[in-house]
């Protein structure tokens, strides 16, 4: 009788194309094990370009752009060079862009686009400049043009594209690579009165590349709410993932240097293509400043009043045409502050946003790869008022995947379609927050940002965070939270693996965090007031003399010049 072949022999007898397809779908640990079990498998894994590219993609925490014109062997070379450059923070190209117009305070940075508002009117409420137009530049294109010219200068005015919305703009949300979309939040005075004004808050859905109505929308203008008083400061957060768009709106009045809440917070989730309002929330005892997507159907809402991170599913459909009330599926407690400190705001950001399941992928880039949203970190910036009436900023870093791991199973379709109130069921149970000590220390890292320039929140992309000291000139620092980057760090690298006690008097109890990361720095010092990051471009900000408005942005591309936009 002929003995039956073992599993390894059967595997090696497969056609090489099929074997490669199988190996590509294995986790990195399984591929490492395969190399140890068979010389033939080891040779195949080491020498096959497609397998090596797949391995390097996952190790770097990036995803492939199938529409890129680069062949696989060139993508692999570029990816390896890119990772080496980031590990040393080596600048390949640079250029400067002057802001020659009158900028406002609205800005965003995502998908290779830097957007900055333009003020055409007189100074608005409380000394703030209003926003009457939107200016934006495409960063990879500017860097490529500078590389072709052989210099790092730019005239400024010609670099900026311009959109003029139909009404005064109070904030925007961008989805550049997924939808070529800019969601413009506007205010319109419906009544003019010396004592009271009714203001309509709306979202205009425009195509970024043309400035016109987005071709995918059936309702180009979505009404958010009416505000029944004037003299307000508006705070808006807009995020887009797939067909969903979240809009968080706050209205407050400045009183004695602090914000006094007059109108309730309004949080809406829309299908931006159809205009349908899917979910809504008007919290009575919660205070939300921002939110971000963890997945196309999951968001995190930091609650300042409770000191928690609320995780919410977005899969419920409207009932009889009416939006459902958004419910938190899980609440994660933050460390308790000391009795003498007050938590004022929590802003959050994770870049890039996850794309919807039906999205076609990146629209406006030839770059062969981009940061994987599923592996990205989330930054929570916590503004605290100290007993000495000083503002302090604390930063919490945690991976999206670590927060998602705390979510209970998603409700079934039948559960989502059932309205507890109409079915005579009890109201959803009150969530008991998961204690910080149970969920946080091993998967997060806290930083006291007192000596770091922290004006901007767009300082992360993928698993990297950029920062610099608030006393320029200074080197640019890159903190990489990719576990494989930590493992691959050289022996003399600045690696932080151990749990650290946060030296801050803001917390009631000692706070320990242990998420590993590795630090790299530029050899040169840069004369910037702060730094931001988007994919492979670090953006240096230079402010005017009063440190109120941007006068110039400096672009530094990390990696190879060949990677064009």
N, C-alpha and C positions, 0 to 999 in steps of 0.2 A: 504494500500500500504506500502510495506517495504521501509524505507528511504534508499537512496543510500549511501553507505559508503563514508566517506571523504577520501582525498588523504593520510592522515597519516595512516588510517586503512588499506587502500589498500597496502601501502608500508610495513606495519608490517605483513601483511598476506602472503607476499612472502616467499619462502623457505630461510632459513638463509644463505645458500651458495650464492644464487643470491643476497640477500640483501647486503652481505659483498662485493660482486663484484661491486655493484652499489656504495656503500659508499667509496670504495677505490679510485674511480675516481673523487670524489668530492674535491674541494679545501679545504684547512684547515679551512678557515672561515666558509664554509658551514657545515663542520663536527662539528665545535663548536656550530653552530646554531641548528643542529640536537640534540645535547646533551641537549640543553635547552628546546626543544619542547616535548621530550618524555623520560620517565624514562626507557622504554625498549630499546630505541636507545642508551641512555646514558650507560646503562649496557653493551650492545653489543659492543659499541665503546671502552669502557674502558677495557673490559676483553678479546676481541678477539686479539690473538697474531699477526695475519696477518695484521689486521687493525692498531694495534699499531706500528708495524714495518714500515708500509707504512707512517704513520704520522711522525715517527722519521726520516725516510729517507729524507722526504721533509723538515722537520725542520732543519736538519743538513746540507742540501744542498749536499747530496750525492746520488748516484744511486746504485742499487743492482747489484751484480755480480751473475747471475743465475747459473754459473758453479761452484760456491763455494760449498764445501762439508758440510758446517755448516748448521744445521737445523734452521728453522725460529726463534724459541725461543732463540737459542744461538746467532744468528745474532742480535736480538733485545738487548740482554744483552750486547754484545760486543759494539754495537753502543752507548748505553747509557753510558757505562764505558768510551768509547773513548771520547765522548763529555765532560764528567766530567773532564777527564784528560787534555784535551786541555784547558778547562776554567781555569785550575790551572797551566798549563804547567808542568805536572808531568811526569818525565822521568821514564819509566818502564825498559828499557834495554839500554845498551850503549856498544860501542866497538870502537877501534881505528884501522885504516888501514894506515900503513906506505907506502909512495911513495918512493920505493927504486931504481927506475929507473930514467932516466933523463927526466922530464916532459916538454912538450911544453905548449903553452898558450891555446890550443883548449880544450874545455870542454863542457859537457852538463849534465843535470840532469832531468830525466823524467821517468815515468813508473817503478820506482824501480831500475833504473840503473843510476850509476854515471860513466861518460866516461871522460877520460883525455888522451890527446895526449902524444906520446913518441917521443923524438928527438934522432935519431941515428947518425946525421951528425953534422958538425961544426955549430957554430952560424951563422944564416942567415942574411938577409938584416936588416940593422939598429939595430943590436944587438938582433934581434928576433931569437928564436930557431925555426927551421923548424920542421914539423911534419912528421915522417916517419912511425909511427905505431899508432894504437889506443888501449888503455887499458881500460877495464871497469870492474866494480864490481856490483853484485846484492845486494842491501842494505838489504832487508828483510832476505835473506838467511844468510848473515854475522851476523846479529843481532840474528837470531835464533840459529846459531852455537855457538855464544858467550854465549847465555843464557843456552844452553845445557852444555857447558864446565864449566860454572859458573865463568868466568872471562871476562874482557873487552878488552883483548889484541888480536892482530892478527899479524902474522909474516909479512904480507904485500905482499911479492912476490907471494905466491901461491894463493892469493885472486884475482889477476887480470887476466882476460882473455885477449887475444891479437889477433888483426887483423892487417895484413900488407897489405895496399892497393898497387895497381900497380904503383902509381905515388905519387909525393909529395903532401901532403894534406894541403889545406888552410882552410877548415872548414867542418863541418858535420851537418846533420839534423837527428833526431831520431824519429821513430814511433814504440815504443817498444810494447805496449800492443795491438795496433790495427793491426800491420802488421809484427812485428819482423824485422823491416827495419832500416838500417842505410844508409843514402845518403851521400856519400863521395865526396866532391868537390875537384878536383885535378888540378894541373897545370903541363903542359908538354911543354918543350922548343922545338919548331919545327925547329928553326934556331938559331945558336949560332954566335954572332957577338959582337965585342968590343963595338959598339955603339948602336946596336939595336937588340932586340930579339922578335921573334914572339912566343907568349905563348898561348897554347890551354887550355881553361877552360872547364872542363867536370865534369859530375856527374856520379859516379859509384854506382849502386843500389845493395847493399849487404844484405844478411840475417844476422842479428846481431848474432844469436845463432851459426852460422856455419862459418861466414866470407866469404862465397862463394856467387856467383850470386844468387839473390833472385829468388825463383822458380816461382813467379807470373809475372815476367817481360818478355816482348818480346824483349826489347832493354836494355841490362844491362848497357850500357854507353850512356849518353845523352850529346851532345855537347851544351855548353851554348854560348860561343863566343871566338873570338881570340883577344888578346891584342897585339898591334903592337909596344910596347916599353917595355924596361926593367926598373929596378930601381923602381918598384912600390910596394905600400902596397895594399893588397887586403882585401876588406871587403865583407863578404858574409853572407846572412841570408837565411836559408832553413827551411821551415815549411811544414808539411804534414797533410792532413785531408782527410779521405776517399781515393778516387782515385786521388785526386789533390795534386800536389806538387808545391809550389812556390819557386823560386830561385831569390833572389835579389843580384846583383853583382855590386860592386863599385871598381874602380881602381884609386888610387891617388898616388902622389909623395910627400914625405916629403920635405918641403921647409921652412927654417927658423923656424922650430918647429911646423909648421902648415901643414895641408894637402892641396895640390894644386890639383884640379881635372883636369885630362888630358883626360881621356876617359869617355864617357857618362855612366850613370847608365843604367844597363840592368835588366829588370824585366820580367821573364818568368813564365807562369803557364803551367804545363804539366799534362797529364794523365800519371802517372809514370808507370802504368802497361803496357800500349800500347806504350808508348814513344811519343805519339802525343803532339805537342806543341799547346796548346789551345788558349792562350792569351799572348800578349807581350806588353811591354811599354818601350820606350826609351825617357824619359822626357828631354826637353831642358831647361826649366826654373824651374824645381823642383829639390829638393835634398832629397833623401830617404836614411835612414840608416838602417831601419828594417821594418818589417810588422808582423802582426799576424792574424790568423783566428778568426773571430767572430762566424761563422757558416761554415759548409762544403762548402757553396757557397758564402761566404762573407768574405772580408778581410778589415783590416784597414791599411792604408799607411800614416804614419806621414810625412808631407812635411815641412822640415826645412826652405826652402826658403820662403814659404808663411805663415808659422806658423799655419798650419791647419792639421786636421786629415781627410784624404780622405777615404771614405767608398765605396767599389767597389763590384759589383756582379761579380761572376765568372761563370755564367751559359751560356755564349755565346759559341756556337760551332764553330769550324773552318769553313771558307767559301772556297769551292773549294780546300780543303786541306791546305789552308793558315791560319795561326793564326790571330785572330782578335786583334785590338788595344784595350787594357784595358781602360775603361772609368770609371771615378768616378761618382757614383750616388748621392753623398752628400759630402759636405765639412763642417767640424765643426771648427770654429776658436778657437784658443787658446788665452789666455790673451796676450795683446800686451806688449812686453818688453820695458823697458826704452830705450831712444835713446843712452845711453852710454853702453848698454849691447848687446852682439851678441849671437844668438842661433847657436850653432855649430852642435849638433847632437840630435836626438831623437831616443832612443831605446825603444822597447815595447816588452811585454811578457804577455801571459796568459796561464795558465796551469791548467788542461790538455787541449790538443787540442780536438775539437769536432770530433767525429767519423762519418764516412759516414753512410748513411741509410742502406747499405747492409753489414756493418761490423758485424762480429760474436761476438764482444765484447772482453773483456780482454783475452789475450792469455796465459800469463805466471804468473798468480797469483791466489792463493786460497783465498785471502782476500775477505770477503763477500761484501764489498762496496768500492766505490771510489768517489772522488770529481766529482760533476756534472759539465761538461763543460759549460752548458747553464747558470749556476748561478755563474760562476767564475768571478773574477775581472780581469781587464787589468791594468798592470803597465806601465806607460810611464815615462821613465827616461830622463830628459831634461838637456843637458850639456850646460852651459851658460858661456861666457867669460865676466868677469866684467871689469870696467874701470881700475882697478888696475892690469889687466892682470892675474887675478886669475880665476881658473876654479871652477864653482859652480854647484852643482847637485840639481835639483828640481824634485820631484816625484809627478805624478798625478795618482790617483786611481779612476777607474770608472768601473761599471759592464758591462760585454759584453751585457747584455740585454738592458741597457740604451743606448748604442751606436746603437744597432739594432733597437731600437724604433724610431730612427731618420731616418731610411732608407725609401725612397719612395717605393711604391709597385714594386715588381720584374717585369721586362719586360716579356711579354708573349713569348711563343716559336716562334711565327711568327715574333715578333719584334726582338728577338735575332738572328733570321736567316737572317734578312735584313741588308745588308751593306749600310749605308747612302751614302757613296761616290759612290758606283756602281749604286745605284738607282737614282742618280741625286739629292739626298736630301741635305739640308744644313748640315754643320758640327754640331755636338752636341753643344748646347748652353753652354756658359761659366758659370760655377757654381758660384753662389754667396754664400760665406760661411755663415753659420748660426752663428750669433754673440755669443761669449762666454757667455755673460750675459743672453742669451735666452735659451741656452741648458745646461750650465755647472754647475752653483753654487749648485743647489739642488741635483745633482746626483753624485757629485765628491768630492774628498778631496785632497788638495795640501799639500805637506810636503817639508820643507827645510831640506836637508840631510847633512848639513855641518858637523855635529858632529856624523854622522852615517857612518859605514863602507858600502860603496856603490860600491865596485869594481865589484860585480857580480849582474846579473839581475834575476837569478833563485831564487828569494826570496819569491815567492807567489805560492800557490797551492789552487785551489778552491777559497774560499773567505778569506783566511788567508794570512797574510804577516808576515815574521819574520825579526827581525833586532836586532842589538846590537850596543852599543857605540863603537867608534873607539879606545878607550883606554881600553884594556883588563888588568885584568879580569873584567867582567861585567855580569850582568844577561842577559838572552835572553828574548826579548820582542816578544809577539805575538799580532798582530792587527787583529781583526776579524770583517769583514764588513758584515757578515750575519745579516740581520735585526732581525731575531728571536733570534740570540745570544745576540744582543743588548737588546732586550725585556726581555730575560730571565736572564740577568746579575743580580747578587745580589745587594742589596741596597748599599753596600760599594764598589761595583765594579767601575773601572775607565771607565766610559762611556762618550763618546763625541757625543752628539746629536745636540748641538747648532752650528749655523753657526759661522765660525771663519775667522777672517781677517788674511791673510798670511803676516807675518812680514818679507817681503823681498823687498829689493830695486831693484830687477831685473825687476819688472813690472812697466809699465808706470802708471797704475791706481791701486787703491786698489783691491785686489782679494779676494773674499769671496767664501768659499766652505763649504758644510754642510752635506756630506754623513756621516751618523752615523757609529760609530765603538766602540768596547770595547777593552781595553788593558789588557793583562795578562802578568805576568813575572815569571821567575823561582825564587825560593828562593835562589838557589845557584848562584854563579858567575862562569863563564866559561872563561878559558884562550884560547880563539880563536880569530883569526884576523877578522873573518866574519862568518856569518851563512847563510845557504841556506835551502830550504825545499822541500820535495817531499812526498805527501800524509801524512803518519804518522811519517815520519822521518825528524828530523832536522839534517843538516849536518854542522858541524863546520869545518872551514878551518884554518889550521896552515901553515904559509908561511916560506920560508927560511929567512936567516938574511937580505938579500937585499929586502925582500918583493916582489920578482919577480916570484917565482915559489912555487907550493904547495909541502910541505914535508910530510904532514899527514892530513888525514881526520878523524873526530870524529863523530860517528853516535849516535844519541839520539832518541830512539823510544818513542813516546808519546802514552799512552794507555796501553792495556794489552799485555803481552808477548805471549799470546795464538795466537794472530793474526800473523800467519807466512806467508811467501811468497810462 
